[in-house]
Amino acid sequence: MDKQTAPFAQNLQFLTQTAESVAALCAELKINRQQYNKYLSGKHVPSRRNIALIARFFSVSEKDFFIDPARFRRIYENSNRLISRAIQGSFLLKEHAVRLQASSGEFRSFLGVYARYQVSSIYTNTVLRSILRLYEKDGFIFYYYLERFRSLDNPNSVAFSFKYHGVCNFVDGKVFLVDVETRQQNELTFAVLTPIARLPQRLMFGLATGVAADVFREPFSTRVALTMLSTGSLRPGHLRLASSLQPDDPSIPEEVRLYLGLTREECGRMLRGTG
């Protein structure tokens, strides 16, 4: 470990402790776990592309990875401490945090990886299948999901993608999801879902609200459906399922098709508006 790799490795170790797991982190970053372990040990420094990916994931500056580890820890620990102090000082925020923790126990049977379906707010006559992971950490239920849109010119390539991170609350049999888009950092989305524990498949149906990522940036609301793919961690095979689909795509489950209102002629309904 030389003078360049030592600070990077120590700072990465500090940040990695805050992740759900190294396996889930590597799956989302699409970085081989053995390679990531070499970054942690200081045997290798990532390429500029991978440094950018890791920095974006943890919301840190790329150049800060190479500063003195003690200074790095002070900067990012102080940031977390200020947030924690703000929550402790606000009765409403503190009460909400307590409720979030209290609801986690009731919802553990629904933790896992889901296919998330909705009518696309960007492409017309298109269904968007994203991949969502619900997991527990420090007594809270968190989630993240990835959207990928196929290129209109080349369906075998991805035109653009979005990633959302959020927190889940389970109240009176309903699932409330609130998240932020972490790549463009210009949107919050909200969803209210009703879980259905009809074994062997776990389903959720509800409504989602957000802002379309097109030139008009219109608010929208549409039906959304979740089907559980597996328990446990996200795997590379799950990520390959994230895509934009035609309404008659045979991989869309029939219950999802009925709930979204998909037919061969129509791709469900979406409420849009700027007012």
C-alpha positions as protocol buffer text, in pm:
chain_id: "A"
residue {
  index: 1
  type: MET
  ca { x: 0 y: 0 z: 0 }
}
residue {
  index: 2
  type: ASP
  ca { x: 168 y: 323 z: -119 }
}
residue {
  index: 3
  type: LYS
  ca { x: 106 y: 687 z: -29 }
}
residue {
  index: 4
  type: GLN
  ca { x: -163 y: 720 z: -297 }
}
residue {
  index: 5
  type: THR
  ca { x: -361 y: 404 z: -225 }
}
residue {
  index: 6
  type: ALA
  ca { x: -346 y: 421 z: 158 }
}
residue {
  index: 7
  type: PRO
  ca { x: -579 y: 724 z: 203 }
}
residue {
  index: 8
  type: PHE
  ca { x: -817 y: 599 z: -63 }
}
residue {
  index: 9
  type: ALA
  ca { x: -843 y: 251 z: 92 }
}
residue {
  index: 10
  type: GLN
  ca { x: -900 y: 384 z: 445 }
}
residue {
  index: 11
  type: ASN
  ca { x: -1161 y: 635 z: 331 }
}
residue {
  index: 12
  type: LEU
  ca { x: -1339 y: 370 z: 127 }
}
residue {
  index: 13
  type: GLN
  ca { x: -1340 y: 136 z: 427 }
}
residue {
  index: 14
  type: PHE
  ca { x: -1505 y: 409 z: 635 }
}
residue {
  index: 15
  type: LEU
  ca { x: -1781 y: 462 z: 376 }
}
residue {
  index: 16
  type: THR
  ca { x: -1834 y: 93 z: 308 }
}
residue {
  index: 17
  type: GLN
  ca { x: -1931 y: 42 z: 673 }
}
residue {
  index: 18
  type: THR
  ca { x: -2244 y: 249 z: 604 }
}
residue {
  index: 19
  type: ALA
  ca { x: -2358 y: 30 z: 313 }
}
residue {
  index: 20
  type: GLU
  ca { x: -2612 y: -248 z: 353 }
}
residue {
  index: 21
  type: SER
  ca { x: -2351 y: -508 z: 256 }
}
residue {
  index: 22
  type: VAL
  ca { x: -2047 y: -535 z: 29 }
}
residue {
  index: 23
  type: ALA
  ca { x: -2232 y: -785 z: -191 }
}
residue {
  index: 24
  type: ALA
  ca { x: -2530 y: -553 z: -245 }
}
residue {
  index: 25
  type: LEU
  ca { x: -2297 y: -257 z: -299 }
}
residue {
  index: 26
  type: CYS
  ca { x: -2096 y: -440 z: -567 }
}
residue {
  index: 27
  type: ALA
  ca { x: -2411 y: -562 z: -741 }
}
residue {
  index: 28
  type: GLU
  ca { x: -2547 y: -210 z: -769 }
}
residue {
  index: 29
  type: LEU
  ca { x: -2215 y: -59 z: -878 }
}
residue {
  index: 30
  type: LYS
  ca { x: -2152 y: -349 z: -1118 }
}
residue {
  index: 31
  type: ILE
  ca { x: -1804 y: -390 z: -976 }
}
residue {
  index: 32
  type: ASN
  ca { x: -1663 y: -738 z: -921 }
}
residue {
  index: 33
  type: ARG
  ca { x: -1651 y: -812 z: -547 }
}
residue {
  index: 34
  type: GLN
  ca { x: -1295 y: -945 z: -562 }
}
residue {
  index: 35
  type: GLN
  ca { x: -1188 y: -625 z: -735 }
}
residue {
  index: 36
  type: TYR
  ca { x: -1371 y: -414 z: -474 }
}
residue {
  index: 37
  type: ASN
  ca { x: -1193 y: -604 z: -196 }
}
residue {
  index: 38
  type: LYS
  ca { x: -862 y: -506 z: -360 }
}
residue {
  index: 39
  type: TYR
  ca { x: -972 y: -141 z: -341 }
}
residue {
  index: 40
  type: LEU
  ca { x: -1050 y: -189 z: 30 }
}
residue {
  index: 41
  type: SER
  ca { x: -714 y: -353 z: 100 }
}
residue {
  index: 42
  type: GLY
  ca { x: -520 y: -89 z: -92 }
}
residue {
  index: 43
  type: LYS
  ca { x: -383 y: -333 z: -349 }
}
residue {
  index: 44
  type: HIS
  ca { x: -543 y: -134 z: -631 }
}
residue {
  index: 45
  type: VAL
  ca { x: -688 y: 212 z: -692 }
}
residue {
  index: 46
  type: PRO
  ca { x: -1005 y: 210 z: -906 }
}
residue {
  index: 47
  type: SER
  ca { x: -1019 y: 354 z: -1255 }
}
residue {
  index: 48
  type: ARG
  ca { x: -1150 y: 711 z: -1286 }
}
residue {
  index: 49
  type: ARG
  ca { x: -1483 y: 568 z: -1401 }
}
residue {
  index: 50
  type: ASN
  ca { x: -1518 y: 345 z: -1095 }
}
residue {
  index: 51
  type: ILE
  ca { x: -1409 y: 624 z: -860 }
}
residue {
  index: 52
  type: ALA
  ca { x: -1687 y: 837 z: -1008 }
}
residue {
  index: 53
  type: LEU
  ca { x: -1939 y: 553 z: -960 }
}
residue {
  index: 54
  type: ILE
  ca { x: -1838 y: 497 z: -598 }
}
residue {
  index: 55
  type: ALA
  ca { x: -1835 y: 870 z: -519 }
}
residue {
  index: 56
  type: ARG
  ca { x: -2183 y: 912 z: -668 }
}
residue {
  index: 57
  type: PHE
  ca { x: -2315 y: 616 z: -470 }
}
residue {
  index: 58
  type: PHE
  ca { x: -2190 y: 756 z: -137 }
}
residue {
  index: 59
  type: SER
  ca { x: -2257 y: 1122 z: -230 }
}
residue {
  index: 60
  type: VAL
  ca { x: -1899 y: 1232 z: -171 }
}
residue {
  index: 61
  type: SER
  ca { x: -1648 y: 1432 z: -373 }
}
residue {
  index: 62
  type: GLU
  ca { x: -1411 y: 1223 z: -586 }
}
residue {
  index: 63
  type: LYS
  ca { x: -1105 y: 1423 z: -479 }
}
residue {
  index: 64
  type: ASP
  ca { x: -1192 y: 1377 z: -111 }
}
residue {
  index: 65
  type: PHE
  ca { x: -1111 y: 1007 z: -139 }
}
residue {
  index: 66
  type: PHE
  ca { x: -741 y: 1102 z: -144 }
}
residue {
  index: 67
  type: ILE
  ca { x: -731 y: 1341 z: 151 }
}
residue {
  index: 68
  type: ASP
  ca { x: -599 y: 1246 z: 496 }
}
residue {
  index: 69
  type: PRO
  ca { x: -831 y: 979 z: 646 }
}
residue {
  index: 70
  type: ALA
  ca { x: -865 y: 1163 z: 976 }
}
residue {
  index: 71
  type: ARG
  ca { x: -980 y: 1477 z: 794 }
}
residue {
  index: 72
  type: PHE
  ca { x: -1208 y: 1271 z: 568 }
}
residue {
  index: 73
  type: ARG
  ca { x: -1374 y: 1112 z: 870 }
}
residue {
  index: 74
  type: ARG
  ca { x: -1424 y: 1449 z: 1039 }
}
residue {
  index: 75
  type: ILE
  ca { x: -1589 y: 1596 z: 729 }
}
residue {
  index: 76
  type: TYR
  ca { x: -1836 y: 1314 z: 673 }
}
residue {
  index: 77
  type: GLU
  ca { x: -1895 y: 1225 z: 1037 }
}
residue {
  index: 78
  type: ASN
  ca { x: -1974 y: 1590 z: 1109 }
}
residue {
  index: 79
  type: SER
  ca { x: -2219 y: 1592 z: 818 }
}
residue {
  index: 80
  type: ASN
  ca { x: -2399 y: 1287 z: 959 }
}
residue {
  index: 81
  type: ARG
  ca { x: -2387 y: 1432 z: 1311 }
}
residue {
  index: 82
  type: LEU
  ca { x: -2553 y: 1756 z: 1200 }
}
residue {
  index: 83
  type: ILE
  ca { x: -2835 y: 1560 z: 1040 }
}
residue {
  index: 84
  type: SER
  ca { x: -2876 y: 1347 z: 1353 }
}
residue {
  index: 85
  type: ARG
  ca { x: -2877 y: 1660 z: 1573 }
}
residue {
  index: 86
  type: ALA
  ca { x: -3145 y: 1820 z: 1356 }
}
residue {
  index: 87
  type: ILE
  ca { x: -3366 y: 1513 z: 1391 }
}
residue {
  index: 88
  type: GLN
  ca { x: -3314 y: 1497 z: 1768 }
}
residue {
  index: 89
  type: GLY
  ca { x: -3396 y: 1868 z: 1799 }
}
residue {
  index: 90
  type: SER
  ca { x: -3721 y: 1845 z: 1607 }
}
residue {
  index: 91
  type: PHE
  ca { x: -4014 y: 1681 z: 1784 }
}
residue {
  index: 92
  type: LEU
  ca { x: -4193 y: 1602 z: 1457 }
}
residue {
  index: 93
  type: LEU
  ca { x: -3886 y: 1449 z: 1290 }
}
residue {
  index: 94
  type: LYS
  ca { x: -3799 y: 1248 z: 1600 }
}
residue {
  index: 95
  type: GLU
  ca { x: -4156 y: 1120 z: 1635 }
}
residue {
  index: 96
  type: HIS
  ca { x: -4157 y: 1020 z: 1271 }
}
residue {
  index: 97
  type: ALA
  ca { x: -3826 y: 833 z: 1310 }
}
residue {
  index: 98
  type: VAL
  ca { x: -3968 y: 642 z: 1608 }
}
residue {
  index: 99
  type: ARG
  ca { x: -4273 y: 542 z: 1403 }
}
residue {
  index: 100
  type: LEU
  ca { x: -4055 y: 428 z: 1114 }
}
residue {
  index: 101
  type: GLN
  ca { x: -3861 y: 198 z: 1347 }
}
residue {
  index: 102
  type: ALA
  ca { x: -4176 y: 72 z: 1518 }
}
residue {
  index: 103
  type: SER
  ca { x: -4332 y: -31 z: 1186 }
}
residue {
  index: 104
  type: SER
  ca { x: -4032 y: -232 z: 1062 }
}
residue {
  index: 105
  type: GLY
  ca { x: -4114 y: -548 z: 1258 }
}
residue {
  index: 106
  type: GLU
  ca { x: -4457 y: -582 z: 1097 }
}
residue {
  index: 107
  type: PHE
  ca { x: -4310 y: -566 z: 749 }
}
residue {
  index: 108
  type: ARG
  ca { x: -4012 y: -805 z: 764 }
}
residue {
  index: 109
  type: SER
  ca { x: -4188 y: -1084 z: 573 }
}
residue {
  index: 110
  type: PHE
  ca { x: -4201 y: -854 z: 269 }
}
residue {
  index: 111
  type: LEU
  ca { x: -3828 y: -776 z: 257 }
}
residue {
  index: 112
  type: GLY
  ca { x: -3663 y: -880 z: -67 }
}
residue {
  index: 113
  type: VAL
  ca { x: -3622 y: -802 z: -436 }
}
residue {
  index: 114
  type: TYR
  ca { x: -3920 y: -697 z: -649 }
}
residue {
  index: 115
  type: ALA
  ca { x: -4003 y: -624 z: -1009 }
}
residue {
  index: 116
  type: ARG
  ca { x: -4179 y: -287 z: -1009 }
}
residue {
  index: 117
  type: TYR
  ca { x: -4421 y: -216 z: -1296 }
}
residue {
  index: 118
  type: GLN
  ca { x: -4580 y: 110 z: -1404 }
}
residue {
  index: 119
  type: VAL
  ca { x: -4680 y: 289 z: -1723 }
}
residue {
  index: 120
  type: SER
  ca { x: -4383 y: 498 z: -1835 }
}
residue {
  index: 121
  type: SER
  ca { x: -4406 y: 874 z: -1784 }
}
residue {
  index: 122
  type: ILE
  ca { x: -4143 y: 929 z: -2058 }
}
residue {
  index: 123
  type: TYR
  ca { x: -4208 y: 680 z: -2340 }
}
residue {
  index: 124
  type: THR
  ca { x: -4560 y: 658 z: -2481 }
}
residue {
  index: 125
  type: ASN
  ca { x: -4740 y: 323 z: -2485 }
}
residue {
  index: 126
  type: THR
  ca { x: -4462 y: 167 z: -2276 }
}
residue {
  index: 127
  type: VAL
  ca { x: -4446 y: -24 z: -1949 }
}
residue {
  index: 128
  type: LEU
  ca { x: -4146 y: 35 z: -1724 }
}
residue {
  index: 129
  type: ARG
  ca { x: -4015 y: -261 z: -1526 }
}
residue {
  index: 130
  type: SER
  ca { x: -3767 y: -148 z: -1262 }
}
residue {
  index: 131
  type: ILE
  ca { x: -3595 y: -356 z: -993 }
}
residue {
  index: 132
  type: LEU
  ca { x: -3657 y: -265 z: -629 }
}
residue {
  index: 133
  type: ARG
  ca { x: -3493 y: -396 z: -312 }
}
residue {
  index: 134
  type: LEU
  ca { x: -3651 y: -361 z: 34 }
}
residue {
  index: 135
  type: TYR
  ca { x: -3408 y: -419 z: 322 }
}
residue {
  index: 136
  type: GLU
  ca { x: -3371 y: -351 z: 694 }
}
residue {
  index: 137
  type: LYS
  ca { x: -3082 y: -156 z: 849 }
}
residue {
  index: 138
  type: ASP
  ca { x: -3054 y: -15 z: 1203 }
}
residue {
  index: 139
  type: GLY
  ca { x: -3422 y: -84 z: 1269 }
}
residue {
  index: 140
  type: PHE
  ca { x: -3547 y: 104 z: 960 }
}
residue {
  index: 141
  type: ILE
  ca { x: -3681 y: -32 z: 631 }
}
residue {
  index: 142
  type: PHE
  ca { x: -3498 y: 122 z: 333 }
}
residue {
  index: 143
  type: TYR
  ca { x: -3521 y: 55 z: -36 }
}
residue {
  index: 144
  type: TYR
  ca { x: -3367 y: 143 z: -369 }
}
residue {
  index: 145
  type: TYR
  ca { x: -3472 y: 80 z: -724 }
}
residue {
  index: 146
  type: LEU
  ca { x: -3321 y: 110 z: -1069 }
}
residue {
  index: 147
  type: GLU
  ca { x: -3498 y: 221 z: -1390 }
}
residue {
  index: 148
  type: ARG
  ca { x: -3356 y: 156 z: -1736 }
}
residue {
  index: 149
  type: PHE
  ca { x: -3498 y: 282 z: -2065 }
}
residue {
  index: 150
  type: ARG
  ca { x: -3414 y: 109 z: -2389 }
}
residue {
  index: 151
  type: SER
  ca { x: -3288 y: 320 z: -2676 }
}
residue {
  index: 152
  type: LEU
  ca { x: -3560 y: 391 z: -2932 }
}
residue {
  index: 153
  type: ASP
  ca { x: -3301 y: 357 z: -3208 }
}
residue {
  index: 154
  type: ASN
  ca { x: -3136 y: 42 z: -3073 }
}
residue {
  index: 155
  type: PRO
  ca { x: -3354 y: -170 z: -2840 }
}
residue {
  index: 156
  type: ASN
  ca { x: -3050 y: -373 z: -2735 }
}
residue {
  index: 157
  type: SER
  ca { x: -2886 y: -72 z: -2568 }
}
residue {
  index: 158
  type: VAL
  ca { x: -2983 y: 145 z: -2269 }
}
residue {
  index: 159
  type: ALA
  ca { x: -3061 y: 509 z: -2351 }
}
residue {
  index: 160
  type: PHE
  ca { x: -3063 y: 631 z: -1991 }
}
residue {
  index: 161
  type: SER
  ca { x: -3126 y: 511 z: -1637 }
}
residue {
  index: 162
  type: PHE
  ca { x: -3234 y: 646 z: -1299 }
}
residue {
  index: 163
  type: LYS
  ca { x: -3167 y: 528 z: -944 }
}
residue {
  index: 164
  type: TYR
  ca { x: -3383 y: 602 z: -638 }
}
residue {
  index: 165
  type: HIS
  ca { x: -3310 y: 558 z: -267 }
}
residue {
  index: 166
  type: GLY
  ca { x: -3579 y: 588 z: -4 }
}
residue {
  index: 167
  type: VAL
  ca { x: -3738 y: 488 z: 325 }
}
residue {
  index: 168
  type: CYS
  ca { x: -4047 y: 279 z: 390 }
}
residue {
  index: 169
  type: ASN
  ca { x: -4322 y: 315 z: 649 }
}
residue {
  index: 170
  type: PHE
  ca { x: -4584 y: 47 z: 720 }
}
residue {
  index: 171
  type: VAL
  ca { x: -4906 y: 196 z: 863 }
}
residue {
  index: 172
  type: ASP
  ca { x: -5244 y: 26 z: 904 }
}
residue {
  index: 173
  type: GLY
  ca { x: -5172 y: -239 z: 643 }
}
residue {
  index: 174
  type: LYS
  ca { x: -5042 y: 9 z: 385 }
}
residue {
  index: 175
  type: VAL
  ca { x: -4686 y: 62 z: 261 }
}
residue {
  index: 176
  type: PHE
  ca { x: -4573 y: 424 z: 220 }
}
residue {
  index: 177
  type: LEU
  ca { x: -4257 y: 483 z: 12 }
}
residue {
  index: 178
  type: VAL
  ca { x: -4069 y: 814 z: -18 }
}
residue {
  index: 179
  type: ASP
  ca { x: -3747 y: 838 z: -218 }
}
residue {
  index: 180
  type: VAL
  ca { x: -3508 y: 1069 z: -401 }
}
residue {
  index: 181
  type: GLU
  ca { x: -3353 y: 1016 z: -745 }
}
residue {
  index: 182
  type: THR
  ca { x: -2977 y: 1006 z: -677 }
}
residue {
  index: 183
  type: ARG
  ca { x: -2823 y: 1040 z: -1025 }
}
residue {
  index: 184
  type: GLN
  ca { x: -2992 y: 1355 z: -1156 }
}
residue {
  index: 185
  type: GLN
  ca { x: -3091 y: 1461 z: -801 }
}
residue {
  index: 186
  type: ASN
  ca { x: -3393 y: 1652 z: -926 }
}
residue {
  index: 187
  type: GLU
  ca { x: -3693 y: 1449 z: -812 }
}
residue {
  index: 188
  type: LEU
  ca { x: -3878 y: 1295 z: -519 }
}
residue {
  index: 189
  type: THR
  ca { x: -4129 y: 1016 z: -579 }
}
residue {
  index: 190
  type: PHE
  ca { x: -4402 y: 881 z: -354 }
}
residue {
  index: 191
  type: ALA
  ca { x: -4602 y: 560 z: -352 }
}
residue {
  index: 192
  type: VAL
  ca { x: -4877 y: 404 z: -141 }
}
residue {
  index: 193
  type: LEU
  ca { x: -4915 y: 28 z: -176 }
}
residue {
  index: 194
  type: THR
  ca { x: -5134 y: -250 z: -38 }
}
residue {
  index: 195
  type: PRO
  ca { x: -4934 y: -571 z: 21 }
}
residue {
  index: 196
  type: ILE
  ca { x: -5099 y: -905 z: -58 }
}
residue {
  index: 197
  type: ALA
  ca { x: -4941 y: -1207 z: 113 }
}
residue {
  index: 198
  type: ARG
  ca { x: -5093 y: -1475 z: -105 }
}
residue {
  index: 199
  type: LEU
  ca { x: -4830 y: -1743 z: -99 }
}
residue {
  index: 200
  type: PRO
  ca { x: -4622 y: -1843 z: -283 }
}
residue {
  index: 201
  type: GLN
  ca { x: -4615 y: -1497 z: -448 }
}
residue {
  index: 202
  type: ARG
  ca { x: -4606 y: -1166 z: -264 }
}
residue {
  index: 203
  type: LEU
  ca { x: -4764 y: -877 z: -451 }
}
residue {
  index: 204
  type: MET
  ca { x: -4825 y: -507 z: -386 }
}
residue {
  index: 205
  type: PHE
  ca { x: -5063 y: -278 z: -573 }
}
residue {
  index: 206
  type: GLY
  ca { x: -5102 y: 98 z: -539 }
}
residue {
  index: 207
  type: LEU
  ca { x: -5036 y: 445 z: -677 }
}
residue {
  index: 208
  type: ALA
  ca { x: -4710 y: 628 z: -749 }
}
residue {
  index: 209
  type: THR
  ca { x: -4655 y: 1002 z: -794 }
}
residue {
  index: 210
  type: GLY
  ca { x: -4354 y: 1185 z: -931 }
}
residue {
  index: 211
  type: VAL
  ca { x: -4227 y: 1421 z: -1201 }
}
residue {
  index: 212
  type: ALA
  ca { x: -4176 y: 1303 z: -1558 }
}
residue {
  index: 213
  type: ALA
  ca { x: -3812 y: 1325 z: -1673 }
}
residue {
  index: 214
  type: ASP
  ca { x: -3905 y: 1471 z: -2010 }
}
residue {
  index: 215
  type: VAL
  ca { x: -3875 y: 1825 z: -2147 }
}
residue {
  index: 216
  type: PHE
  ca { x: -4208 y: 1930 z: -1992 }
}
residue {
  index: 217
  type: ARG
  ca { x: -4127 y: 1804 z: -1637 }
}
residue {
  index: 218
  type: GLU
  ca { x: -4496 y: 1743 z: -1562 }
}
residue {
  index: 219
  type: PRO
  ca { x: -4614 y: 1593 z: -1234 }
}
residue {
  index: 220
  type: PHE
  ca { x: -4785 y: 1258 z: -1284 }
}
residue {
  index: 221
  type: SER
  ca { x: -4967 y: 985 z: -1095 }
}
residue {
  index: 222
  type: THR
  ca { x: -5017 y: 628 z: -1210 }
}
residue {
  index: 223
  type: ARG
  ca { x: -5086 y: 276 z: -1088 }
}
residue {
  index: 224
  type: VAL
  ca { x: -4787 y: 71 z: -978 }
}
residue {
  index: 225
  type: ALA
  ca { x: -4749 y: -302 z: -906 }
}
residue {
  index: 226
  type: LEU
  ca { x: -4472 y: -495 z: -731 }
}
residue {
  index: 227
  type: THR
  ca { x: -4410 y: -870 z: -764 }
}
residue {
  index: 228
  type: MET
  ca { x: -4151 y: -1037 z: -540 }
}
residue {
  index: 229
  type: LEU
  ca { x: -3863 y: -1203 z: -725 }
}
residue {
  index: 230
  type: SER
  ca { x: -3666 y: -1335 z: -428 }
}
residue {
  index: 231
  type: THR
  ca { x: -3570 y: -1277 z: -67 }
}
residue {
  index: 232
  type: GLY
  ca { x: -3217 y: -1176 z: 25 }
}
residue {
  index: 233
  type: SER
  ca { x: -2974 y: -958 z: -167 }
}
residue {
  index: 234
  type: LEU
  ca { x: -2986 y: -812 z: -514 }
}
residue {
  index: 235
  type: ARG
  ca { x: -2811 y: -1026 z: -776 }
}
residue {
  index: 236
  type: PRO
  ca { x: -2678 y: -934 z: -1123 }
}
residue {
  index: 237
  type: GLY
  ca { x: -2953 y: -1144 z: -1281 }
}
residue {
  index: 238
  type: HIS
  ca { x: -3214 y: -920 z: -1121 }
}
residue {
  index: 239
  type: LEU
  ca { x: -3063 y: -605 z: -1270 }
}
residue {
  index: 240
  type: ARG
  ca { x: -3085 y: -747 z: -1621 }
}
residue {
  index: 241
  type: LEU
  ca { x: -3464 y: -749 z: -1585 }
}
residue {
  index: 242
  type: ALA
  ca { x: -3482 y: -369 z: -1553 }
}
residue {
  index: 243
  type: SER
  ca { x: -3612 y: -242 z: -1888 }
}
residue {
  index: 244
  type: SER
  ca { x: -3887 y: -63 z: -2079 }
}
residue {
  index: 245
  type: LEU
  ca { x: -4140 y: -304 z: -2232 }
}
residue {
  index: 246
  type: GLN
  ca { x: -4420 y: -312 z: -2485 }
}
residue {
  index: 247
  type: PRO
  ca { x: -4768 y: -354 z: -2326 }
}
residue {
  index: 248
  type: ASP
  ca { x: -4810 y: -702 z: -2478 }
}
residue {
  index: 249
  type: ASP
  ca { x: -4472 y: -830 z: -2354 }
}
residue {
  index: 250
  type: PRO
  ca { x: -4536 y: -1189 z: -2235 }
}
residue {
  index: 251
  type: SER
  ca { x: -4304 y: -1147 z: -1934 }
}
residue {
  index: 252
  type: ILE
  ca { x: -4553 y: -909 z: -1766 }
}
residue {
  index: 253
  type: PRO
  ca { x: -4758 y: -1113 z: -1513 }
}
residue {
  index: 254
  type: GLU
  ca { x: -5129 y: -1134 z: -1591 }
}
residue {
  index: 255
  type: GLU
  ca { x: -5232 y: -986 z: -1253 }
}
residue {
  index: 256
  type: VAL
  ca { x: -5005 y: -687 z: -1318 }
}
residue {
  index: 257
  type: ARG
  ca { x: -5146 y: -649 z: -1669 }
}
residue {
  index: 258
  type: LEU
  ca { x: -5502 y: -640 z: -1537 }
}
residue {
  index: 259
  type: TYR
  ca { x: -5422 y: -394 z: -1257 }
}
residue {
  index: 260
  type: LEU
  ca { x: -5237 y: -151 z: -1485 }
}
residue {
  index: 261
  type: GLY
  ca { x: -5513 y: -172 z: -1746 }
}
residue {
  index: 262
  type: LEU
  ca { x: -5290 y: -304 z: -2024 }
}
residue {
  index: 263
  type: THR
  ca { x: -5442 y: -418 z: -2352 }
}
residue {
  index: 264
  type: ARG
  ca { x: -5302 y: -465 z: -2700 }
}
residue {
  index: 265
  type: GLU
  ca { x: -5442 y: -124 z: -2796 }
}
residue {
  index: 266
  type: GLU
  ca { x: -5386 y: 75 z: -2477 }
}
residue {
  index: 267
  type: CYS
  ca { x: -5114 y: 105 z: -2213 }
}
residue {
  index: 268
  type: GLY
  ca { x: -5311 y: 191 z: -1902 }
}
residue {
  index: 269
  type: ARG
  ca { x: -5390 y: 538 z: -1772 }
}
residue {
  index: 270
  type: MET
  ca { x: -5171 y: 814 z: -1631 }
}
residue {
  index: 271
  type: LEU
  ca { x: -5283 y: 1140 z: -1473 }
}
residue {
  index: 272
  type: ARG
  ca { x: -5065 y: 1433 z: -1579 }
}
residue {
  index: 273
  type: GLY
  ca { x: -5081 y: 1803 z: -1499 }
}
residue {
  index: 274
  type: THR
  ca { x: -4888 y: 2118 z: -1429 }
}
residue {
  index: 275
  type: GLY
  ca { x: -5147 y: 2289 z: -1218 }
}
